[in-house]
Amino acid sequence: MIWIPSIELIEEIFKNQIGIDPQYTHREYLETALDLMKWGHPMKNSEMSIWEQTAILMRNIVQFHVFTDGNKRIGIHITYVFLRKNGYMLDPKDPEEIFRFPMDIAQGKLSLDEIAHWYHQHAKKES
């Protein structure tokens, strides 16, 4: 079974990482991401992969500006936690990639499939 973070946990991580209480601009996009991760797409006949789930979470936080500030930082951090709790380690070969990737998402340069592919390429199953 896949572990999915709660809004309360995301808010707590936000406070710890960003240093302030989260201020929402679009909380509904975070709620939608978590619902999709939990229940999947209603019209899709197959289960979502962990990469698709990670991509939805990242895209909704970063591209849709869930918070007034810190979206790229919290997006990459929350997806890191999500993958770790589900047995994967995020390990990009180029450390700078961890900074470029969220920027490309924020600018709308990557599709949901491309975001999922990035995670699939840059994460490995823990032994």
C-alpha angles and dihedrals in degrees: 000000000000118000112229121193120237124232088247092056091047089051091050092049089047090054092048096045103035097031099229138076111274116261113201128218095169111011089162090070090057091048090049092050092051092046092050091048091050101040105019129220110322094220097043116097098205135061118264117252120238086250092057090047091050091048093052092051093047096044095047094050098041107031097036094045099231091180131041090239140007098036097140093045095046093041093057092041095049092047089049089054091045092053094044093051088051095050103266132116120213105225117164113188092222110052090206088063090074088064099040096047098062090044091056090050093049090052092051094243095131130062121220089257091052091050090050090048091051091054091046090053096044103043130070133194112258115238 
